[in-house]
Amino acid sequence: MKKSTLIVVVAAALIFIGTGCDTIVTLDKPNVTYEAINSGASLRLTWTAITDAKSYEITTDDSIFTTTSTSFDVTTPTGTIEVKAVNGSDKSDATTIDCKAVETPSIVLYGNSDVNPNEPSGLAFTSSGTASALSLEDANKAALDFVYDDVAITGGGLANAGDYGWSQNVKVNTLMDAGSTDYDAFMEAAATGYISQLAIAANGLYAFWLSSSTAWTTSDHFCKAKVISVEQPSGTYYKVTLKVAYQKIGGLRWLK
């Protein structure tokens, strides 16, 4: 064999050996738990270390972060978070966290001066985030979060259901003017500035803080509500149409 041919054969063998040493690493998907922190401004992610992982990749709507820790705080409102284990070019499947607020695009409430039970004045949110309009009958009182009140609030407004002295309801819900009319751009409720009763107006945007106490906890929930219209169909009681969104993650103030 010629010397030049031998060199080519040896080089090819070395290349084959080198590439043959590359091993694809199979990484488990991180088991991520999460909790609102910083009075609801951030979401803390934690997970157990993944075998063979060198780092972890966290992807939000707008950014990609890398950490070698098994904990990460997301500090900006986002609709979705993904977490992957990483080793070089190998990545695990993503664990996805849905942070989007649950939207009810239209809900109609009638002022509590309207005595027709088929025209409900109560607003209630379920644990899954959907909003319902309920009458003020005793059977519904425990579930109510707010009452559309056109008796105590001139022109109609929302009042905490716990303010009415009902034995079934001792909620400490509050609300505030969001300081904007742009529903989509309003992505984080404030931490302070809430009151239990507030007049609302057409095109207004409001933040809700649903709570059983005056202190922030991870059992609380935050919402936003856009007033689509305010009417007086009978010339006496008021009727309001709302678009609402509820953050189902306890304590989190993000409303994206």
Secondary structure, DSSP 8 states (H G I E B T S, - for coil): --HHHHHHHHHHHHHHHHHHT-----------EEEEEGGGTEEEEE----TT--EEEEE-SS-EEEESSSEEEE-S--SEEEEEEEETTEE---EEEE---EEEEEEEEE-TT---TTS--EEEE-TTS-EEEE---HHHHTT--EEEESSSSTT-EEEEGGGG--TT-----EEEE-S---TTT--B--SS--BSEEE--TT-EEEEEE-SSSS--TT-EEEEEEEEEEE-TTSSS-EEEEEEEE--STT--B--
